[in-house]
Amino acid sequence: METIKQLIEWSATGIELLGVLIIVLATAFGTVQFIYHLATQVDGSFKKFKVHMGKMLILILEFLVASDIIRTIVIDQTIQSVAILGLLVLIRTFLSWSLTVEVEGRWPWSKEEPRLEETAQ
């Protein structure tokens, strides 16, 4: 039983490390792309950078929630840790919704409407 618990704890840590790796790589890629767009005077370079970073943050929030759930359910099963998990999930869900509204201009549960460029083709 202890071996399974250790394996699950490593899995949660692995998910967190994957999240950190995604943050580093996506930030570096987005920044390089932003600088390139600025240098070549691409229209809307800041908006593209903002959308890229927003989508990256939404993805990271999902990884962090998954890691917290694994840790709380398997490793630390106390009322206090479950309450903290609930609070963290609420906060991260609110942040994810806010980022989706900012990046995509719609609520996460609303139907995505086709963009003007897509309907013109």
C-alpha positions, 0 to 999 in steps of 0.5 A: 500500500505504501508503494502505491501511495508513493507512486501516486505522490510522484504522479502528483509531483510529476503533474506539477513539474509538467505544469512548470515546464509548460509555463517556462516553455510557453512563456519563452515561446510567446515572448520570442514570438511577441518580439518577432512580431514587434520587430516585423510590425505585425498588427495586433502583436500585443493582443496575440501575445495576451491571448497566447499567455491567457490560454497558457494560464488556463492550461496551467490551472487545469494541471494544478487543480488535477495535482491538488485533487490527487494529493488531497484524495490519496495522500492527505485525507483530512477535513481541513485539506478537503476544505482547502482543496475546495477553496483552491478549486473555486479560486482556480475555476473563477480564474479560468472563467475570467481568463476565458472571458478575457481571451475568447470574449465569451463565457466558458459554457456559451457556444463558440460562434464562428469568427468573421474570417471563418464564415467568409471562406 
